[in-house]
Amino acid sequence: MKITKKKISKTESSIDLTLENKDYINIFENKLKDLKKRVNLKGFRPGMVPVQLIKKMYGKSILIEEINKIISEKINSYIKEEKIKIIGEPIAKESDIDKIDIDNLKNIFFKFHVGHLSEFQVESFSKKKKYLLHNIKVESKTINETIENLKVQYADVNNIKVVTNKSNVYSEIKYNEKEYKGLLDITILDKSESKKIIGKKLKDSILINLKKLTNNNEETISQILGSPIKVDEIPDKVSLKIDNIIERTPAELNTTFFDKIFGPGKIKNKKEFNLEIKKSIEFNYMRESEFYLNKTIESELVSKNKIQMPVEYVKEWVKKNNDEETSDKIINEQFDDYCNQIKWSYIVDDIVEKNKISVENEEIQEVAKNQIQQQLMSSGMQNVGKDIDKFVENYLKHNNGENYLKIFNQIKSNKVFNLIKEKSTITNKSITFNKFKSLASKI
């Protein structure tokens, strides 16, 4: 097999590949012999169909399939060996494969077009390089707001007998011979029309103007009825029968509430609760600060390395691999970010190779396990025991290993960030959350 690359520009190349007869003839003949053992053809005993007949009937399709497999493997290996920073996949431009004669097998020529990044060299890192890590102050106001939000989130639910202006009303709603089980949050509905419901009791039935009640908002109507509904489909009056009335009152600061937030018996009083809330906020702030630092490093390296890309080639690649709506959004709204992500992925690979960074399978499984445990706990499943391993296995295999690759790249990128920070100088600076938020919005 002969492979040669010709540079068209800094960001595009052509690859010529000649597949010689000896590269594929044995594979083809072995496939025919294997098919001979399995094929059932009228007039012949199993395994006794002549190879020449099989070759005549199925030979060309088998040969083309096997050649395509060989070509795909060889060109991908070549790209990897030559360290071509390819975008997407090679695009076939020319081929002799359609002219193939299974009775006279010759060399087959292929030409591919590839788009790639221009050459670049990431400089080594040293302590001379300085980065800033922001320590975000946790203010008392933030702690109090967080507690108030949690009290609402974990509110006590009470069944009541009469609708008030704070009620959630479960109702049976009928119109045009249609029936829905609806939920009305009186606090967000039209105050004038709501007065017809306020003061009503369980099992009471009334007529209301649902359009007026929701201010003609289709989204609100659809949420109430639990189904997509057009405003013009609804008559001016609908029948409403009250099935249940509940009200949510903010949770009280007691051990029951503490146990819901941090687990049974871990918090004994308000002082300990406030301290744990502060620690949680500090943890989240530090995570945001680390994320901002990582984005700063990424942005700086992408900008500093002046990597060129074949813009039109990338746009064509985007269109080829996405639906029209997604393609338009990427090309017209997100194209610079899209290109920068491709550049960053190759910068990461360059740093990984130079510093011999590796990602082990055990690390991927551990990250997946932690993510799944958090998701299960947030949905109320506290004890999954040995079943967690099954969750992890299924998750990592999902979509042909897409989740596995996602976590692999996440760990790889994090290791690169950690290496850069270890080799650089990190200084700390205190900042208020509002100032940090303004700063982070600009990157």
N, C-alpha and C positions, 0 to 999 in steps of 0.2 A: 504494500500500500504506500502511496506517495501523497504527502500533504504539504502544501506550500501556502504561505500567507503573503498577501500583497497589501501594503498600506495605501488606502485611498486618501485619507486625511488623518489628522491627529485623533479623530474620534470614530473613523469608519475604516473597515478593512474587508477584503474578499479572501476567502479560503477556498483553494482548489484541492479537491481530493480525488485521487484515482484509485478505485477498488480493483485490484488485479484478480484475474481468474482464480488463482490459488488461494485468495483470501476468503472465498465463499463457496467454492465447488464442493468441498468435503462436507460442509455443513448442510448444503442443499441435498446432497445424495443421502446423507444420514437421515434427514427429515423424510425423504421419500421412502426409505426402508422402514422407518418407524411407522409411517402412515400405512404401509403395506400390511403390517401386522394387525392393524386396527380396522381397516376399511371393510365394509360389507357391500358387495356388489352382486347383483343378480347374475346367476350363471357361474359364479366362482365360490369355492369353499373359502371360509374365513382364513385370511393370511396367504391366500394363493393367487390374488389378483396380480398380474404381471406389472413390474415396476414401470415399464414403458407406457402401459395404459394409464397408470396413476399419474405419471409424469405428463401425459397428454391432457388428462382431465383437470388436474389440480396444480401441475408444475409451476405455471407462471405466477399464480397467486401466492403459492408457498415461497417461491424464489424472491419475489418482490418484498414480501413480509420479512423474510430473513435478512435481505440486503438492507432494508430500512433500519432494522435492529442494529446491524453491524455499523452502519453509517452513523447512527445516533450515538452509539457508544464511543466510536472512534473520534468523532469530532468533539464530543464533550470532554473526552480524555485529553485531546490536543489542546483545547481551550484552557483546561486546568493546568496542564504541564507548562504551557507557554505563559500562564498567568495573565491571560487576557481578561481585562475587567469588563466583561460583556454586560450589555443591557438586554434583558429579555432572553430570547433564544436566537440561534442562527436562522436566517431566512434563506430557503432554497431558491436559487435564481436560475440555474441550468442543471440539466441531468440527461444522461443517455439511457436511463432506466426504462423508458417507454419503448425504446428500440430493441430491448433485450430479446435474444433468440435462445430458448432453452435447449435447443439442439446444437447450438454453436456459441458456447459461453465465452465471452471476451471481457476485456477490461471495461470498467464503467466509470465515466467521468461525472463529477458533481462540482457545482460552484455554489458557495454560500456567501451571503452578505451579513456582516456583523457590525453592530453599533457598540461602542465601548467608551470608557472614560479615557481622557488623555493621561499620559504618564505623570506620576507625582511621587514625591518622596516625603514621608512624614519625618520631621526632625525628632531627635531624641529629646527626652524631657529632663529638666534639671531643677534644682532648688532655686535657681535664678528666676524661674517662672512663678509668679504669684497669682493666687486666686483668692476670692473673698467668699467666706461662708457666713451668711447672716444668721444671727441669733435673734429670733423674733420674740419680743417681750409678750408675756401673757398678762393681760390687764384684768383687774377685778371685774370690769364691765363685761368682758368676754366670758369669764367664768360664770357670772350670773345669767347672762343671756343663754349660755349653753345649758345650764340647769333648767331654766324656764322652758326652753325648747324640749328638753327631755321630759319634763313634767307634762307637756302637751302630747308628746309622742307616746308616752306610756300612761295616758290619761285613764282615769277610772270611768267605766261605762255603766250608766244607770238606766234601768227601764223606768219610764214614767208614764202617767196616765193621760196627761194633758199636754198638747203641743205648746211650746213657748218659742220665743225668737232665737233660742239657742239649740233647738232640737234638730235631730236627724230623723226623718219620718219615712219608714218603710211602708210602701203603698201598693195597692192594686190599681193600675191606671188603664182605663178602657176608652176606646174611640173607634168609630168605623168598624165595629165587630172585631177589633184587635185588642189583645190584652197583654199588659206588661207588668212585671214586678219592678217597681221603681224605688229609688232612694233619693229623697229631697233633703238637701242641707239648707235649712231655713236661713242660716247666717249669710249665705251668698246670693240669695234669690231676691227678686224685686220686692221691696218692702210693702208697697201698696197691695199687690196681689197676694202676698204672704199673709196679710191680715185675715183673709178668708179661711186660712188653715189654722192660724194661731188661736188657741182656745178650744180646738176640736179635740175629741176623745177617741180612744180605741174603738174601732169598728164604725166610726162615723163616716158617712159618704157625702161628698160635696161635688159641685161643678166648679172647675177653675179654668182660667185661660193660661194654658201651659206656655204659649208663645210669649205672653206678657210677663209671666212668672220668670222666664229665663232671658228676658230682654231680646227675644228673637235670636238667641245664640244657639246655632245648630250643635256645636260641640257640647254645650251644657245639656241640651235636650237629649242628645245621644248618650251622654253619661248617665242621666237620670233613668232612661229607659233601657240602658244596657245594649243598645243596638244603633247602628248608623241610621239617622232619621233626617229627612229634609223638612225645613220649617213649613214649606207650602203643602206638605202632606198632612199637616195637623189641623183639625177644625178649631174654631175659636173657643169652643167649650169641650173639655174632656171630663170624664168621671174619675173621681179619686176616692178610694176607700182606704182608711188608715188601718194597717195591719199591726204596726209596732212603732213605738216612740222611744228613742234613746237620747241621752245627753251625755256628753263627755265633760268631765270636770278634771282640771289639772291634778295630777297625782300629788299626794302629800309626801313630804320628806320624812319617810320612816323606813324601817328595816325591810318591809315588803318591797318598797320602791328601790332601795339600795341593792337588794338581791336580784331584782330584774335587770339592773344595769351591769353589775359586776359579778354576779353569781352568789349562791347561798352562803351566808356567814362571813363574807370577806370584808364587808364594811359594817361598822357598829354604830357610828354616829355621824352627824352633819360635818364635823371637822374633818374626819377621815374621808368622807364623801367628797368634800370640796378639794381636798388634797389630791385625790385620785383623778378628779375631773381636770385639775390643773396639769397633772402628769400626762393625761391623755391628750390635752391640747398641745402641750410641749412636744409630745411625740409626733403629732400631726404637723406641727409647725416645722419641726426638724426635717421631716420627710419632704415637705414642700420646699424647704431651703436647700436640701440636698438635690432635689429635682431641678431647681433653678440653677444651681451650680453646674450640674451635669449638662443642662441645656446651654449654659454659657460656654462650657468647654467644647461642646459639640459645634456650636455656632462659630466659635473662634477658629477651630481646626478646619472646618469646611471653608470658611472665608480665607484663611491664611494659605491654603494649598492651591488655590486658583485652578481647580479642576474643570476642564472643559467637557461638554457633553454634546452629542449630535441631536440638537433640539427637535428637528423635524422627524428624525428616526424615532425618538422617544414618544412624540405625539402619535405617530402611526402605531407604535406598540401599545400605547394606552387605548386607542380606538379599537384595536384588534382584540384586546383582552377584556374589554368592559362593555356594558350596554351603553346606549347613546347618552342617557341621562348622567350616568357616572362619568363617562368620558368627558362630557362637556364641563362638568363640575371640576374635574381634575385639571383640565387644560385651561379653563378660563378663570378659575378661582384659586386653585391649589398647586399650580404647576411648579412654582419655585420651591415650595416645600417638598413636593414630590421628588424633584431632581436632587434637592439637598439630602433627602433621606437615602437615595441611591448612593450619592457620594459618601455619606457618612458610613454606610454599611461596608464600603470598600476601605475606608480609612480604618475602621475597626478591624477588618481582616488583616490589613497591613500590620497593625500594632500587635495583633494576636500572633501572627507568624514570627515577627521579629523577637517577641518576648516569650515565645513558646508557651502561650496561655492555652489551657485545655479545659473542656467542659465534660465532666463525667456523667454517665447515665444516672448514677445515684443522686447527683445534684439536681438533675431535672425532675426525678421522681419526688424528691423532697419538697421542691418548690410547688409542684403540682399538688402534693398531699396537703401542704399548708393552705393553698388557695381553696381547695375543695372543702377542707375542714371549716374554714372561715365562712364559706358560703352555706354549708349545712347548718352551722351554729346560728347564723343570722336568720335562717328559715325555721329555727326551732328544734332542729335535730341535734341533740347534745351528745348522745352516745351511739356512734356508728361502729365502733369496735373493729373487728377484722374486715368488715365490709369496705372499709376505706381503701384497701388495696385494690379491690375490684373497681371502685369508683375511679381511682388513679389510672388503672390499666385501660379502662374504657375511654377515659378522657384523653389520654395521650395517643390513643389509636384513632380517635375521631377525625373524620375528614382526611383520611389517608395520612395521618400523622401531622396534620397542620398545627395542632396544639403543641405537639412535641417540639416541632421546629420553632414555634413562637417562643416557648420557654427557653429553648436552647439559645436563641438569639438574645433573649432578655438577659440571661446569665452571662453570656459572652460579653455583651455590651457593658453590664455592670462591672465585670472584672477589668475591662479596659478603663472605665472611669476610675475605679479604685487604684489601678496601677498609676494612672496619670496623677492622681491626688497624692499618692505615696511619694512619687518622685518630684513633685512640685512643692511649693510652700503655700500652705493654707492659713490665711489669717481670719480672725473672727471679728465681727462687728455687730453691735446691738442695733436693733431697728424696731419700730412699731409695726404692727401688722398692716395698717393702712398704707404706710410708706412702702413696705415690702410688696403689697398687692399692686400698687402703682408701678413699681419697678418691674415686677414679674410680667405685667401686662404688655410690656414693650418688647419682650423677646420672642 
